[in-house]
Amino acid sequence: MDARMTNPAMVLPEALQPLLDMVKATRQGGVPEATLELVHLRASQINGCSFCVDGGVKNARKQGVSDDKLFAVAAWREAPYFSDAERAALALTEAATRLADRSDPVPDPVWDDAADHFDERQLSAIILTIGVTNLFNRLNATTRQPAGAGW
């Protein structure tokens, strides 16, 4: 697959640095980086962003995420590899990524489970990771950025 155009954040380079700064800020929230990589990967799977799925797998491996866990991210509910905290983060990721799928996009049980595992600073890091991932997914999927292509 060929890209339709250069990634918009590269065309308008003033846009890229704030996005990268946001990613960097999420790493200061006290959530294990492996968990944030799982969040990024799951949102990217939902959004069909091959560029981010490819990069997400590579980054998750760098954070020590096992292949068993990576292969099962799309089926995390049924797979035995995830901690309760990771499950709560993945449930929040799915709800916040699929906002239009229900009238109450992030139901109280999903929120409450995440809040049982993460404090406000950590929740902020997870929510910002979900948001910036969804933004990158939309840029990449719209312009058909191919998996494996570097910036």
N, C-alpha and C positions, 0 to 999 in steps of 0.2 A: 504494500500500500504506500502511496506517495501522499505526503502532506498537501493539503489544499493551499496552504500558505505557511509562512514562518509563524511560529508561535507569537501571538499578539504581545506577550510580555517581552519578547525579544525585539519586536518591531518598535515598541514604545518602551525602551529600556528603563525609563524612569519608573515604570510600573513594576519591574522585576524586583528591584532591591527591597521595596517595602514588603513584598510577598515573602521574600527570603528572610527578612527580619522577623516577620510574623512566625514563620516556621522555627526560627532560632528561639524566639520568645517562648514558644510552647515547650521547649526542652528545659525551661527553667521552672516548670510548674510542679515538679516532684513526682511525675508519673514515669514509670520505667520506660525508657526509649523503645524497648521491644513492644510494649503495649501500644504506644503511639504508632508504631509501624504497623501493627495489626489493624488499628483503627483506620489508618491511611489505606491499607490494602483492601479492607472490606468495603469502604466507601467507593474506592476505585473499581472494585469488581461490580458493585451495584450499578455504577454509572457507565460501565463498559469502556473505561479508559485504559486501553492496552499499554500506552506509554507509562501511566502511573502504576498499573499492576506489575509490569516488568520492573520498573524502578523500585516499587514497594517490596517486591520479593527480594531483590538484591540488597536493599537497605535493611530489611528485617533479618536476613542472614548475617549481615555484619553485626547486628545486635544480638546474635546468638539464638535466634528463633530457629527451632528444629524444622527439618523438612516435613516431618509428620504434621506439625502444627500448620505450616504454610499450605500443605496440600489440603487441609481440612478447614481452612478459614471460611469458605463458602457454606460449609455445613457445621459450623461451630456448635450449634445446639445439640447435635447428635454425637459429636466427637469427644473423646475423653481427654483431650490434650490441654484443655484450657482451664485456667483457674477461675474461681468465682468472680474475681475482680475483672479479669479479661472478658468474661462473658457479659458482665454488666457494661463494660466499655463498648463491646461489640453490639449489644442491644441498643444502647444509646446511639451509636453510629448509624445503625439501620434506621431507627426512628427519625433521627435528624436529617438523614439523607433522603428519605422517602416522605417528605413533608406532605405531599398531596395525596398520599395513600389512605388517609383516614381523617376524620373531622377533628380528632385530638391527636395531632402529629406525634407528640412525645407524651404518652400516657403516664399518669402518676406512678404506676408500678415500675415502669422502665426508669423513670427519674429517681424514684425512691431507692431502687436497687443500686443504681450508680452512686447515689449520695451515701449509701451505706458503706461503700468501698472507697470513696474518694472524698477529700475535703473540697472546700470551695476553690482553692487555688488549683488543685488537681483537676477538678471538673472544668475549670476555665481552660486549662491546657487541652483537655480532651475536646471540648466544644470548639475551641479555636482550630484544633487540628482537623476536626470534621469540616468546619467551614472553609478553611484554606484548601483542603483536599478537594472539596466539591468545586471550588473555584478553579483550581488547576485542572480537574477532570473536565469541566465545561469548556475551558480554553482548548485543551488537547483533543477532546472528542469532536468538538465543532470543526476544528481545523484539520482533523485526522492526523495528528502527530503519531508516527509509527512507533511501535514498541522497539526498544533497543537503540533508538536515536538519542544521542546525547545533546546536551545544551552546549 
